Amino acid sequence: MTTYIVMLNWTEQGIKHVTDSPKRLDAAKEQLAAMGGRFKEFYLTMGEYDMVSVVEAPDDAVLARFIMMLGRQGFVRSKTLKAFPEAAYREIVHTLE
C-alpha cells in the first residue's frame, strides 16, 4: 500500500459544524476502509493546517477518489503528499550513485 500525508483545513461550513467533526472522521475512516485503505494516524494540529492524517491506500486513484469525496461534502479542503518510507527513500537515493 502507498502512504499519504493529508493536510486538512476546515471550510467555513466545517468550522460552523465542528462539533460534528468526530462523526465525519469516523465516516471517512469507514469510507477509506471500504475502498481498501486505512487511516494510520490522525492529528488535530495548530498552525497552517487544522488537521493532519497519515493514510494508506492501494494506489493513487483510490486516494484521489477518497479526497474528492471528502472535498465535495464541503467541510474540509485538503492538500495531499505521497510519502515514501525510509527504506524506499534510501533505495531511491542509492540509485543516484
ZIKAJO-V39742 format. One line per field, one symbol per residue. phi: phi as a letter, one per 30 degrees, with the letter a starting at -180 (. if undefined). A space follows every 10 residues. Layout:
phi = ???
//
This chain:
phi = .ccbcccbbd deddddcddd eedddedddd ddddcjcadd abbdbckdcd bbbcbbbdad dddddddddd dddicbbbbb cdccdedded dddeddd
//
